[in-house]
Amino acid sequence: MEIEALVSLRSSESPAVGRDRIRLLEAVAREGSITAGAKAAGITYKAAWDALDAMANLFGQPLLEKRTGGRAGGGATLTPTGIKVIEAYHKLETEMARVVRSLEPHLSGTGISPLNLVSGVLMKTSARNALRGTITQIVSDAVASEVAVKVNEATTIYAVVTQESLKMLGLCVGREAVALIKAPFVIIAPGESAPPLSVRNCVAGTVRRLTPSEVTTEVVLDIGGEKSLAATITAESARSLGLEPGKPACALFDAAHVILAID
């Protein structure tokens, strides 16, 4: 298997900076302007500015020196910091690929890929639910896309993302992705089938456990394939619904409440 590490850098104050944004920085430097660099990278001028702002926020220093004029309405060159960031990023990708390759012999026969292990260890998220699956379908219009992620044989989770996010993450059919859903966004309906609602996602399962407190109860459903899905509902709702371990129930949540992440 060919191993290629895709590294993302982030801070608590700014979005992640990954290969796409590093390539944008390289394109701007190569083309000599933000406008031409954005075109070469296949993104809009606004998206380019947003990405460059995110990088400046992350590193705390300007990576580009902008000036009036230039081939496409405004010139731009890399600062010394910008040059070092690009060099360091490619060095980090190379080292990460070497580390991931070294893990392969230790995971042989487990069904776990080195990339899944690394991302599972390094990923930090406030979302209670993180379900890995494979993208099986993408339906798009001019503004947004609905992405279907199959997380086990019986369960597909749908997420709505912008076209910009679709391109930035490189989402495509056959690619693995992680669906993130915060537990308070999940509605629980008892029984094997849910009542008709406008929510896109309805995941059937069996109550595995209940963790009650005075105000809330965490409900964990076994959804098959060694996977579970958690919801946080009020304690009164859990009592009135008659939820008990072993009983069937459905988890319902809107596609707009699903965040997609990639390795």
FENNOR-V870939 format. One line per field, one symbol per residue. ss: DSSP state (A for helix, B for strand, O for the rest). phi: phi as a letter, one per 40 degrees, with the letter a starting at -180 (. if undefined). A space follows every 50 residues. Layout:
ss->???
phi->???
This chain:
ss->OOOOOOOOBBBOOBBBBOAAAAAAAAAAAAAOOAAAAAAAAOOOAAAAAA AAAAAAAAAOOOOBBBBOOOOOOOBBBBOAAAAAAAAAAAAAAAAAAAAA AAAAAAAOOOOOOAAAAAAAAAOOOOOOBBBBBBBBBBBBOOOBBBBBBB BBOOBBBBBBBBAAAAAAAOOOOOOBBBBBBOAAAOBBBBOOOOOOOOOO BBBBBBBBBBBBOOOBBBBBBBBBOOBBBBBBBBAAAAAAOOOOOOOBBB BBBOAAAOBBBOO
phi->.cbbcbbbbabccaccbbddccccdccccccgaccccccccgbccccccd cccccccccgaccbbcacggcbgicabccdcdcccccccccccccccccc cccdccbdgcgbcdcccccccccbacccbbbcabcbabbbbcbbbcbcbc cacbbbbbbbbccccdcccgcacgccabcbbcdccccbbchcbcccaccc bbbcabccabbcbcbbbcbbbcbgggbbbbbbbccccccccgcadgccab bbaccccbbbbbc
